[in-house]
Amino acid sequence: MTYQDLANVLYPNVKISVEDIFKKYPPRKLEGGAEVTRFAPSPTGYMHIGGFFQVLIDRALAKNSNGVFYLRNEDTDKKREVEGAMEIIFDILERFQQKPDEYQILGRETVGEYGPYIQSKRLEIYHAFAKYLVAQGKAFPCFCKKTEGLEDILKDREERYSESSSNAFFDPCRDMPIEEAIKRVQNGEKFAIRLKTPNDGSKRIKFFDIIKGDVELPENARDVILIKDDGIPPYAFAHAIDDTLMGTTIVVRGEEWFSSTPSHLDIFNALGFKPVKYCHTPVICKIDKNGNKRKLSKRKDPESNMQYFAEQGYPIYAVVEYLLNLINSGFEPWRAKNPEAHYSEFKFGITDITAGSPLFDFVKLDDVGKNIVAKMSAEEVYANWLSWAEEFNLTLADTLKDKKELALKVCGIGRGGAKPRKDIYKWSMIEGLYSYMFNKPELVDEIENKENYKEFLNEYSKNFVLPEDKDTWFVGVKEVAERLGYAVDNKLYKANPEGYKGNTAKVCEYIRLALTGRKDSPDLYELMTILGEQEVLNRLKEAGEC
């Protein structure tokens, strides 16, 4: 009996050879130096911000080198798979303008010639390579039950191995006679396929990580699983095969995979494949309420879910540009020098990616959002606001469409000029920020010296006319104020505050409270021109009568 006989018994229905498979996946025809990257999530939940962080790196490395960025669905963990998760992930990529060059989404089109891009549809390929390794004597069937504890496995090993055995991590089934293994398979026993590692754990392995540089880890000394007893490959085996066949040059993945790299390189070597270049990205962290640094939590932090930013209405570019700055701190000074350039013009290479765990900071994200929205025209703000509302707030969307003219004016408040107003950083906040423009504000109860407040508003509204220019309007405000005993010269007021009821700023505050219900607002005259003379007069009178 030979290893080939064993391989044939293990996989009698696998007729395709390794050579045939490679004919179906010829090398990509790309320019020298072009990188092929992939985002390969498991459809086990939502799109995590850490995954999107990797997407930005994947896509930039591919695009900056005239390469290819593709999406692969690693759906081999059926127990944890969430229905519709891959569609959610793909929609997020489209929403934030990171659509891959190649992909396959069930029920939609398939783009690319290196599919299937769904691992559950590639089982024959994995089995063919497992059969090949068994035939080479590099892999073997393992009949150990999942329910066995470590003590049972070690006891079984001690019975099969001599006391001189050098590696306690070798699987008990690795040296099982071929005849016995074949008999157990023919008897219907379930089996997994394990790699027969050539290492004994006494050495260290050196390899290059794009972010960490030259690194060294203990060599793999375990007979790692290649195919589980349900016929499904784990990530380690599947990604080595898929990344090779699909021409991947760089694998961008999370820091949590770093310690597994030696075992993954073992698999590449056993298959005779050239290993990919690994890029282990740092974990995105935050500072908690106690001042401690911790990684973003799916359970505690809504911002760990990319859908959160969609629901909140953060501008697409704000999220992308903020994360680009976490990837490479050079983005912020580049943006300052290139305020009008598209973010894709910022180029960074594989050695420019941050090595430290970046901190997620809402204040900085909001600042990026403010700067981006401040550059938009009223029409752009309105279009984005309406688009968001049509997805997340249908009642508001109806209002924006019914009162489009007013909404456009609201979106234009403080816009234009050398120093545009920077008070909007996400679309969900505009309704609350400018609610008084669409509905009369609630009358303010807690007003310092309410008699003065009512007196001024009643007097100001008596002969109120909204002038066509701001200067004329302000002169009229001061005339009424001076007549009622308010200082219109601030120097005089500062010299003798007790001699006046207040100053011009105080009466403007009265007007602002009457019109908006707030002490702070954008330019008062601009708000009045948008509301219109009659609406302003109605609000002034109502507030004066409260």
Salt bridges, closest charged atoms under 4 A:
GLU35 OE2 - LYS277 NZ 3.12
GLU74 OE2 - ARG72 NH2 2.82
ASP75 OD2 - LYS78 NZ 3.13
ASP77 OD2 - ARG80 NH1 3.49
GLU81 OE1 - LYS78 NZ 3.02
ASP91 OD1 - ARG108 NH2 3.13
GLU94 OE2 - LYS99 NZ 3.65
GLU94 OE1 - ARG108 NH1 3.98
ASP101 OD1 - LYS63 NZ 2.66
GLU102 OE2 - ARG28 NH1 2.81
ASP156 OD1 - ARG160 NE 3.14
ASP171 OD1 - ARG194 NE 3.00
GLU180 OE2 - ARG184 NH1 3.90
GLU189 OE1 - ARG184 NH2 2.96
ASP209 OD2 - HIS280 ND1 2.59
GLU216 OE2 - ARG204 NE 2.80
ASP223 OD1 - ARG174 NH1 2.80
ASP229 OD1 - LYS146 NZ 3.54
ASP242 OD2 - ARG72 NE 3.82
ASP242 OD1 - ARG122 NE 2.74
ASP243 OD2 - ARG38 NH2 2.82
ASP243 OD1 - ARG72 NH1 2.91
GLU255 OE1 - LYS212 NZ 2.94
ASP301 OD1 - LYS286 NZ 3.17
ASP301 OD2 - ARG294 NH1 2.72
GLU303 OE2 - LYS286 NZ 2.78
GLU321 OE2 - ARG335 NH2 2.64
GLU390 OE2 - LYS401 NZ 3.72
GLU391 OE2 - ARG95 NH2 2.52
GLU405 OE2 - LYS409 NZ 3.77
ASP423 OD2 - ARG421 NE 2.91
GLU455 OE1 - LYS501 NZ 2.81
GLU459 OE1 - LYS462 NZ 3.20
GLU459 OE2 - ARG483 NH2 3.24
GLU509 OE2 - LYS506 NZ 3.40
ASP523 OD1 - LYS470 NZ 2.42
GLU535 OE2 - ARG539 NE 2.71
GLU542 OE1 - LYS440 NZ 3.46
